[in-house]
Amino acid sequence: MRAAALTARYYTGVITAAEQEELQQWINAGEAHKKWFEAFGNNAHSENALKTIQSYDTERQLQAFLDRMKEKRTLRIRRTIFWAAACITLLLGSLLWILQPSGQEKTNIAAAPVKDREPGNKKATLILANGNHILLNPQGDSSFTQGNGTHIKLANGRISYQGGNNNALLAFNQLLTPAGGKYHIVLEDGTQVWLNAASSLRYPVHFSGKERRIQLSGEAYLEVAQNANRSFIVATDSTEVIVLGTTFNIRTYPRYDKTKTCNIQTTLVSGAVKVQHAGTNRLLQPGQTAIATGDAITVKPADIPAVTAWKNDLFVFRDVDLPVLMEEISRWYDVNVAYAQDYKPTHITLKVSRQVSLSKLLEMVELAGAAKFKWDDGRITVLPYHQR
């Protein structure tokens, strides 16, 4: 399935510029294509990803799109290509069968070594006000203007907004990072946002009125441009963080435990913020974290270097439950994590670059005596340290 293959190449960071252009054209050719692409991105790190591919006839949809784009391509040419590809496939399969050592079982031909998993990288999807999707990665620079006059520039894994018409209708864009992705955005007012993996940011392309409001899911680090006349508000499903000009981290991922409840954590680096949740307000001072859950807000001292380490491409954990680290690994390396029945949570302290390969990171965790791992492509099983 061509569309599925291109989507997989995009999410693994190996797509070429020509392939990305082809994929982007296919996505924007129909609403069903957009929904399928977003669904795949949401499930890319789960066992449902393959089912997502199989449940949608991407080959048929893509071929119909290519037929419209390339009307001059004749049926004869397509059949020639098909039979040529079939012959090549048959020939290669025959060669593999012939060249296989006679002492081996024929069924071993399909066996493949377990592949290592590279770390995440700069990739995201930008959804414009008109619904069109733009695939973002560090390759290539470009710029364009939206209908309200806002200028958008894409360069070096960063997207920035400039200008805009105050009298134009309010238009929103959305930035989505998949598992294994991250992105840096500069909003129209100069506020900088670093978006972590598996996150979503919805924002107006041009701020107007008495407040600057954005909607966040996942995790982000923000450096808010100061404006005493207009407060800056970060809204999540149940909490609002109100600032005038400050630097802070906000995290809305579900908990790693079975409850999967969402404890919204706001950590203040500098300035001042007010956290609103369930009718309660709390003012934070630099170096504090507010944890909003249920109908309460708890404030405690923050480990700033550990909380903001991801923004600097680091994993920093100090005496945390191993499942906390495994959740980060799951999001960043786009893998599933399971636990053996006899595994009991252990604690770990670790500082390492987020750019190491998955196998290297798991090796470091094992050396720390926290656990052993069984690794199959796309799935990690956590075992007690005494097992293998």
C-alpha positions as CSV (number, residue, x, y, z in Angstrom):
1,M,0.0,0.0,0.0
2,R,1.8,3.1,-1.3
3,A,0.1,5.6,1.1
4,A,0.8,3.5,4.1
5,A,4.4,3.0,3.1
6,L,4.9,6.7,2.6
7,T,3.2,7.4,5.9
8,A,5.5,4.9,7.7
9,R,8.5,6.5,6.1
10,Y,7.4,9.9,7.2
11,Y,6.9,8.9,10.8
12,T,10.2,7.1,10.9
13,G,12.0,10.2,9.5
14,V,13.4,8.5,6.3
15,I,11.0,10.1,3.8
16,T,12.6,11.9,0.8
17,A,11.5,15.4,-0.3
18,A,9.8,13.9,-3.4
19,E,8.0,11.3,-1.4
20,Q,6.9,13.8,1.2
21,E,5.4,16.0,-1.6
22,E,3.6,13.0,-3.0
23,L,2.2,12.1,0.4
24,Q,1.1,15.6,1.2
25,Q,-0.8,15.8,-2.1
26,W,-2.5,12.6,-1.4
27,I,-3.5,13.7,2.2
28,N,-5.0,17.0,0.9
29,A,-6.9,15.3,-1.9
30,G,-9.7,14.2,0.4
31,E,-11.2,14.4,3.9
32,A,-11.0,10.7,4.3
33,H,-7.3,10.8,3.5
34,K,-6.7,13.4,6.2
35,K,-8.6,11.4,8.8
36,W,-6.7,8.3,8.0
37,F,-3.3,10.0,8.2
38,E,-4.2,11.6,11.6
39,A,-5.5,8.3,12.9
40,F,-2.3,6.5,11.9
41,G,-0.2,9.2,13.6
42,N,-2.3,8.8,16.8
43,N,-1.8,5.0,16.8
44,A,1.7,4.8,15.3
45,H,3.2,3.6,18.6
46,S,0.4,1.1,19.4
47,E,-0.5,-2.4,18.3
48,N,-3.5,-1.0,16.4
49,A,-1.3,0.7,13.8
50,L,-1.3,-2.3,11.5
51,K,-5.1,-2.6,11.9
52,T,-5.4,1.1,11.0
53,I,-3.5,0.5,7.8
54,Q,-5.5,-2.7,6.9
55,S,-8.8,-1.1,7.6
56,Y,-8.5,1.5,4.9
57,D,-8.0,0.7,1.3
58,T,-5.1,3.2,0.9
59,E,-3.9,1.6,-2.3
60,R,-7.2,2.1,-4.1
61,Q,-7.5,5.6,-2.9
62,L,-4.0,6.5,-3.8
63,Q,-4.2,5.0,-7.2
64,A,-7.4,6.9,-7.9
65,F,-5.7,10.1,-6.9
66,L,-2.7,9.3,-9.1
67,D,-4.9,8.5,-12.0
68,R,-6.5,12.0,-11.7
69,M,-3.0,13.6,-11.5
70,K,-1.6,11.6,-14.4
71,E,-4.4,11.2,-16.9
72,K,-1.9,10.5,-19.7
73,R,-0.8,7.3,-18.1
74,T,-2.4,4.5,-20.1
75,L,-3.7,1.2,-19.0
76,R,-1.1,-0.6,-21.1
77,I,1.7,1.2,-19.2
78,R,0.3,0.3,-15.9
79,R,-0.1,-3.3,-16.8
80,T,3.5,-3.4,-18.1
81,I,4.8,-2.0,-14.9
82,F,2.7,-4.4,-12.9
83,W,3.9,-7.5,-14.7
84,A,7.5,-6.3,-14.7
85,A,7.3,-5.8,-11.0
86,A,5.7,-9.3,-10.6
87,C,8.4,-10.9,-12.7
88,I,11.1,-9.2,-10.7
89,T,9.5,-10.3,-7.4
90,L,9.2,-13.9,-8.7
91,L,12.8,-13.9,-9.9
92,L,14.2,-12.6,-6.6
93,G,12.1,-15.1,-4.6
94,S,13.4,-17.9,-6.8
95,L,17.0,-16.8,-6.4
96,L,16.6,-16.8,-2.6
97,W,15.2,-20.3,-2.7
98,I,17.9,-21.6,-4.9
99,L,20.8,-19.9,-3.0
100,Q,19.6,-21.0,0.4
101,P,21.9,-23.6,2.0
102,S,20.4,-27.1,1.7
103,G,20.7,-27.8,5.4
104,Q,18.3,-25.1,6.4
105,E,14.5,-25.2,6.6
106,K,12.9,-23.2,3.7
107,T,10.7,-21.3,6.1
108,N,13.7,-19.5,7.6
109,I,14.0,-17.4,4.5
110,A,11.5,-14.8,5.8
111,A,13.3,-14.5,9.2
112,A,14.8,-11.0,9.7
113,P,17.0,-9.7,12.5
114,V,15.5,-7.5,15.1
115,K,16.0,-3.9,14.2
116,D,17.2,-1.3,16.6
117,R,15.1,1.8,17.0
118,E,16.6,5.2,16.4
119,P,15.5,8.1,18.6
120,G,12.8,10.6,17.7
121,N,13.5,13.7,15.6
122,K,11.9,16.9,14.4
123,K,8.7,16.1,12.6
124,A,5.1,17.3,12.9
125,T,1.9,18.0,10.9
126,L,0.6,21.5,10.5
127,I,-3.1,21.8,9.9
128,L,-4.1,25.1,8.3
129,A,-7.4,27.0,8.8
130,N,-8.7,25.6,5.5
131,G,-8.0,22.0,6.6
132,N,-5.0,21.4,4.4
133,H,-2.2,19.4,6.0
134,I,1.5,20.3,5.7
135,L,4.1,17.7,6.7
136,L,7.0,19.3,8.6
137,N,10.6,18.0,9.0
138,P,14.1,19.5,9.0
139,Q,14.5,19.0,5.3
140,G,14.2,22.2,3.2
141,D,13.0,25.7,3.9
142,S,9.8,27.3,2.7
143,S,7.4,30.2,3.4
144,F,3.9,31.1,2.4
145,T,1.0,33.5,3.4
146,Q,-2.4,32.5,4.8
147,G,-5.6,34.2,3.8
148,N,-5.5,36.7,6.6
149,G,-2.1,38.0,5.6
150,T,-0.1,36.0,8.2
151,H,3.3,35.0,6.9
152,I,4.5,31.5,7.8
153,K,8.1,30.5,7.6
154,L,9.4,26.9,7.8
155,A,13.2,26.5,8.4
156,N,15.5,24.2,10.3
157,G,12.8,22.3,12.1
158,R,11.0,25.5,13.3
159,I,7.8,27.2,12.2
160,S,7.3,31.0,12.8
161,Y,4.4,33.3,12.3
162,Q,4.6,37.0,11.4
163,G,2.1,39.8,10.7
164,G,-1.6,39.3,10.1
165,N,-4.7,41.4,9.6
166,N,-6.4,42.6,12.8
167,N,-9.7,42.9,11.0
168,A,-9.6,39.5,9.4
169,L,-11.7,36.6,10.8
170,L,-10.1,34.7,13.6
171,A,-8.3,31.7,12.1
172,F,-6.7,28.8,13.9
173,N,-3.9,26.4,13.0
174,Q,-3.0,23.2,14.8
175,L,0.5,21.6,15.2
176,L,0.6,17.9,15.8
177,T,3.7,15.9,16.8
178,P,3.5,12.1,16.6
179,A,5.2,9.6,18.9
180,G,8.9,10.0,18.1
181,G,8.5,13.7,17.0
182,K,9.1,17.2,18.4
183,Y,8.9,20.7,17.0
184,H,9.6,24.3,17.7
185,I,7.1,27.1,16.9
186,V,7.3,30.8,17.2
187,L,3.8,32.3,17.5
188,E,2.7,35.6,16.0
189,D,3.4,37.6,19.2
190,G,6.9,36.2,19.6
191,T,6.1,33.5,22.1
192,Q,8.2,30.4,21.6
193,V,6.8,26.9,22.1
194,W,8.7,23.6,22.1
195,L,6.3,20.8,21.6
196,N,7.3,17.3,22.9
197,A,6.3,14.0,21.3
198,A,2.7,12.9,21.0
199,S,1.4,16.4,21.6
200,S,-1.0,18.9,20.0
201,L,-1.1,22.7,20.0
202,R,-4.1,24.7,18.7
203,Y,-3.6,28.5,18.3
204,P,-4.8,31.5,16.4
205,V,-2.5,32.6,13.5
206,H,-2.9,36.2,14.8
207,F,-3.8,37.2,18.3
208,S,-6.5,39.8,18.8
209,G,-8.6,41.0,21.7
210,K,-7.6,41.2,25.3
211,E,-6.0,37.8,25.7
212,R,-3.8,35.4,23.9
213,R,-5.2,31.9,24.2
214,I,-3.9,28.5,23.0
215,Q,-5.0,24.9,23.6
216,L,-2.5,22.2,24.5
217,S,-2.5,18.4,24.8
218,G,0.7,16.5,25.7
219,E,3.7,18.5,26.8
220,A,5.3,21.9,25.9
221,Y,7.9,24.3,27.1
222,L,7.0,27.9,26.6
223,E,8.8,31.2,26.7
224,V,6.0,33.7,26.6
225,A,6.5,37.2,25.1
226,Q,5.7,39.9,27.6
227,N,2.6,42.0,27.1
228,A,1.2,43.6,30.2
229,N,-2.0,44.5,28.3
230,R,-2.9,41.0,27.2
231,S,-2.5,37.9,29.3
232,F,-1.4,34.6,27.8
233,I,-3.5,31.6,28.6
234,V,-2.7,27.9,28.0
235,A,-5.8,25.8,28.2
236,T,-6.0,22.1,28.7
237,D,-9.0,19.8,29.1
238,S,-9.5,20.8,32.7
239,T,-6.9,23.5,33.6
240,E,-5.9,27.0,32.6
241,V,-2.5,28.6,33.1
242,I,-2.5,32.4,33.0
243,V,0.7,34.4,32.5
244,L,1.9,37.8,31.4
245,G,5.4,37.0,30.4
246,T,7.3,33.9,31.8
247,T,9.0,30.6,31.1
248,F,7.4,27.4,32.1
249,N,6.7,23.7,31.3
250,I,3.2,22.2,31.1
251,R,2.6,18.5,30.9
252,T,-0.8,16.8,30.3
253,Y,0.1,13.2,29.5
254,P,-2.0,10.4,31.1
255,R,-0.4,8.7,34.1
256,Y,1.6,5.5,33.5
257,D,-0.5,3.5,36.0
258,K,-3.7,1.6,35.2
259,T,-5.9,4.6,36.0
260,K,-4.5,6.6,33.1
261,T,-5.8,9.7,34.8
262,C,-4.4,13.0,33.6
263,N,-2.5,14.9,36.2
264,I,-1.7,18.3,34.7
265,Q,1.7,19.5,35.8
266,T,2.7,23.1,35.5
267,T,6.4,23.9,36.4
268,L,7.5,27.5,36.6
269,V,11.0,28.4,35.5
270,S,10.8,32.2,35.7
271,G,8.2,34.9,36.1
272,A,4.8,34.1,37.6
273,V,1.7,32.1,36.6
274,K,-1.7,31.4,38.0
275,V,-3.1,27.9,37.7
276,Q,-6.9,27.6,37.6
277,H,-8.5,24.2,38.0
278,A,-12.0,23.1,39.3
279,G,-12.8,26.5,40.7
280,T,-9.4,26.7,42.5
281,N,-6.6,29.2,41.9
282,R,-3.0,28.9,42.9
283,L,-0.1,31.3,42.2
284,L,3.3,29.8,41.5
285,Q,6.7,31.1,42.2
286,P,9.8,30.1,40.2
287,G,10.9,26.6,41.1
288,Q,7.5,25.3,41.9
289,T,5.3,22.7,40.3
290,A,1.5,22.7,40.5
291,I,-0.2,19.3,40.0
292,A,-3.9,19.6,39.1
293,T,-5.9,16.4,39.5
294,G,-9.5,15.6,40.5
295,D,-10.8,18.8,42.1
296,A,-7.5,19.9,43.8
297,I,-4.2,21.6,43.1
298,T,-1.1,20.5,44.9
299,V,2.0,22.7,44.9
300,K,5.5,21.3,45.6
301,P,9.2,22.2,44.9
302,A,10.2,21.4,41.3
303,D,13.3,19.7,39.9
304,I,13.7,22.2,37.0
305,P,16.6,20.4,35.3
306,A,14.7,17.1,35.2
307,V,11.4,18.6,34.2
308,T,12.8,20.6,31.3
309,A,15.5,18.2,30.2
310,W,13.5,16.9,27.2
311,K,13.7,20.4,25.7
312,N,17.5,20.1,25.7
313,D,17.3,16.6,24.2
314,L,18.1,14.9,27.5
315,F,16.6,12.2,29.7
316,V,17.1,13.2,33.4
317,F,15.4,11.1,36.1
318,R,16.2,11.1,39.8
319,D,15.0,8.1,41.8
320,V,11.8,7.6,39.9
321,D,9.7,4.5,39.3
322,L,11.1,2.7,36.2
323,P,7.6,2.8,34.5
324,V,7.9,6.6,34.5
325,L,11.1,6.3,32.3
326,M,9.5,3.6,30.2
327,E,6.6,5.9,29.3
328,E,9.1,8.4,28.0
329,I,10.9,5.7,26.1
330,S,7.5,4.6,24.6
331,R,6.7,8.1,23.3
332,W,10.2,9.1,22.1
333,Y,11.2,5.8,20.4
334,D,7.6,5.0,19.2
335,V,7.5,1.6,20.8
336,N,5.0,-0.4,23.0
337,V,6.0,-1.4,26.6
338,A,4.6,-4.4,28.5
339,Y,5.6,-5.8,31.8
340,A,6.1,-9.4,32.9
341,Q,3.7,-10.7,35.5
342,D,6.4,-11.1,38.1
343,Y,7.9,-7.6,37.5
344,K,7.9,-5.3,40.6
345,P,8.5,-1.6,40.1
346,T,12.1,-0.4,40.8
347,H,13.6,3.0,41.0
348,I,16.2,4.5,38.7
349,T,18.4,7.5,38.5
350,L,19.6,8.3,35.0
351,K,21.0,11.1,32.8
352,V,21.5,10.5,29.1
353,S,21.1,12.1,25.7
354,R,17.7,11.5,24.0
355,Q,19.7,10.9,20.8
356,V,21.1,7.5,21.7
357,S,19.6,4.5,20.1
358,L,17.0,2.4,21.9
359,S,19.3,-0.6,22.4
360,K,22.0,1.6,24.0
361,L,19.5,3.2,26.3
362,L,18.1,-0.2,27.4
363,E,21.6,-1.4,28.0
364,M,22.3,1.5,30.3
365,V,19.1,0.8,32.3
366,E,20.1,-2.9,32.6
367,L,23.6,-1.8,33.8
368,A,21.9,0.3,36.5
369,G,20.3,-2.9,37.8
370,A,16.7,-1.6,37.3
371,A,15.4,-4.4,35.0
372,K,16.1,-6.7,32.1
373,F,14.4,-6.4,28.7
374,K,13.0,-8.6,26.0
375,W,13.1,-6.6,22.8
376,D,11.1,-7.5,19.7
377,D,10.7,-4.9,16.9
378,G,8.2,-2.4,18.1
379,R,7.6,-4.0,21.6
380,I,9.6,-4.0,24.8
381,T,8.8,-6.5,27.7
382,V,10.2,-5.4,31.1
383,L,11.5,-8.3,33.1
384,P,12.8,-8.6,36.7
385,Y,16.5,-7.9,36.8
386,H,17.2,-11.6,37.7
387,Q,15.6,-12.8,34.5
388,R,16.5,-12.8,30.9
